[in-house]
Amino acid sequence: MSPKKQQDIQLSAEENTQVEDVFSRYQSISQQLHASDGQAQIETALQEIFALSEAAQISLVKSLAKTNTVEAADVLVAINALSPQKEVRKEARRGLLRLEGSKITPRWIAPAAQTPAVQIRVSNPPRFWQGVATQTREEGEIQLIFTWEYGYDYGEARLCAFQLDFWNDGIKDFLMETGTRRHIENSLKEMRRQLASVGQVECSLAEGKRLLEEALEVNAWHKIQPAQEYRTQLPLLQKLIFQMAEPGPDNGQTFITPELEEQEVVANFIGAWSFGDYGLAYDLLTSTSPVRDNLDREEWVTRHQSWFDEAHPTRMELGFIHEGKPKQSALWLPGSVPRAQSKSKELEVGWSVELLDTPLNGTIKEMPMGTAINKETGRHWFWNNYTLVKEQNVWRIQQVQDEGAALQGLSVSELQNRIKEYEDAIDKAVKQPDKDTENFIEEMSWRLGQLLHFEDALIAHLPLDYNAYEEAYGRAVLTGNPERIMVYLDRLAQRFPQTHRAETLRRLGSTLAELAFKYDERQLGERHRHLLQMAEEALQEAATLDNSTISYTLLGELMMSLNRNDDARAAFQRSQELLAKGNADPRTEAAIEAGLGNVDMRQQHVEASIPHYQRVAELNSEYPGVWFSLGFAHRQLGHFEQAETYYQKALAQDPADIRVYSELTAIYMQRSQSDKARSLLQDALRQNPGVANLHALLASVLAEAGDKRQAKQHLDEAERLDPESDFIPAVRQQIAGDRKRI
């Protein structure tokens, strides 16, 4: 992953000189702060700083943050407390967090400031009437609705509805409506009816104000403007909400649904933590959780946002969630809940996220240690144990333990014993599988996931043990995760360059290619191309090292996937030459012949492809797709009888291959054998009733035969199964008589 791009601050030459001049005297400013007696003297000490432009102040603050001295921390505290510029205050706060990560804390303490509440004096002000909010905070969104009554005998009313997005958009949408009190009351009822599928609770003006301010912080953090309609009505909203002297009680509602199960609480905490919704993460902790680090909500959120801005966590994935046994302790610990008052649950969770390592990691109390890290993607794998307790009758997280780090403290023999226990349990489960397939898959998932963390700890103890890496690689293969597999192959290639290098590079190249195609080329094109480049380099080196058929065959297949047909042909031909010189392996020869046949088809050498496919069929009649390839080649050449014969063999090999039904239908309809096509597709639907394209194909055949009623029935079923199909509209036009058969 590329390093975080620093935002450029453009200063004039004069501003640069001013910043340097003030920076050279920051120690003197610190002394003035310590000697100050009252607000006026503090402001005098800072007047040179506040006389600078906002951009210059931010530049100065950044310089102070890089100066690991107590005096710099003193000045940052003063700026954070007294600067009239919000962005300057925020930058000063970030600087303090950075210095805190380096164990630098200020000695000067800013005096507490008392700001009088803004009093709005208007005659006959609107009176707050009702507030409603959805209990959907765990989803990152809340619908907030406020109403006010006003006018003669309070017969008029106003409704304001906000859509709040705490993940990215802040105040995402807004609407306002005015009318008679009865009209607004009916509008509120209709809105609540539309939101009936989610929980709704009464919301005080103070609580709604808190939600709005939190959403606005999201706007500021992501540099996204609130909704246009909201901005248009902001002067009125300031009077109605933000400048109200007495907004009423705030009961501390979190607006999280109370129905969250234990696993959902943990999954939402990890999700919120990894994509930046730290208000939600904080609210999913108990009020006494040590994870809160004795910080209030705002401080905790600010600290985590500063870390987020440098670490850029993204693409979180849950590996396993398994309920463990609660740990018994005879001691009461601070922050714990007495067992007599609460039942606890222990959840073992494996998860991963892409992030950049940063010095601010040390400021995050619950920051786990990655037991495995993919250097190319930046993905870190963690194992945390979560202790949950009931607080106010809902599950919340009391403690988070870094189990992955704890494993590093076990001895080699202890780790090997634990690994053996897991191996035995997996073998037993495989030999006597649970009748419930879902339970079996879940057990395999968490056991294999935890086993990999044991292997990571063992590798940390035995960094030069080749077999330890091979065993970890074998476990990772069972998970089917190329990104994790790559970690161990990359270490094998780097740490054991002379041991089975060609084989390691072949495995690495294949894994890199598989991982590359996991990413959407449109969204992560640079990563997609980079991984493919690495895959090609690994396979080229493997082929150069051992000059083997398998290396060149894998290289040819990669070239095919990259649409480099000439390079693919050269690789397959080289593999074929090497095969002829050695002991011919039927499986390898079949792969080579299939590759050469596919290259011919791509380059429109249809007739030349047939001998290759025939050779594949001779070597292995069960080779995936060989009969379809032969049928397709013959149909391209107009050899319909041969094509039909091969397609029938393809159906016998794989009755679920929809391509074969489409091809045979085309042949039958071209021969005016609609009855045969209908029979084929009806048989296919008996075996595969849930396939939309089969219903659409049959609809096309029925429409051609004049049975538009049945055709429409099958097309409606196709649309129900796959509303996004591009094929269905074309068939619908055919049925309507606008087009010929598809």
Secondary structure, DSSP 8 states (H G I E B T S, - for coil): ------------HHHHHHHHHHHTTHHHHHHHHHH--SHHHHHHHHHHHHTS-HHHHHHHHHHHHTS-SHHHHHHHHHHHHH-S-HHHHHHHHHHHHHHHHTT---S---------------SS--EEEEEEEES-GGGTEEEEEEEEEESGGG-EEEEEEEEEETTTTEEEEEEEEEEEHHHHHHHHHHHHHHTTTS-EEE--HHHHHHHHHHHHHHHHHHT----HHHHHTHHHHIIIIIT-S------------TT--HHHHHHHHHHHHHHT-HHHHHHTB-TT-GGGTT--HHHHHHHHHHHHHHH--EEEEEEEEEEE-----SS--TT---TTT--EEEEEEEEEEE----GGGGG-TT----SEE-TTT-EEEEEEEEEEEEETTEEEEEEEEEHHHHHTTS-HHHHHHHHHHHHHHHHHHHHS--SSHHHHHHHHHHHHHHHHHHHHHHHHH-TT-HHHHHHHHHHHHHHT-HHHHHHHHHHHHHH-TTSSHHHHHHHHHHHHHHHHTTS-TTTSHHHHHHHHHHHHHHHHHHHHHH--HHHHHHHHHHHHHTT-HHHHHHHHHHHHHHHHHS---HHHHHHHHHHHHHHHHHTT-HHHHHHHHHHHHHH-TTSTTHHHHHHHHHHHTT-HHHHHHHHHHHHHH-TT-HHHHHHHHHHHHHTT-HHHHHHHHHHHHHH-TT-HHHHHHHHHHHHHTT-HHHHHHHHHHHHHH-TT-SHHHHHHHHHTTSS---
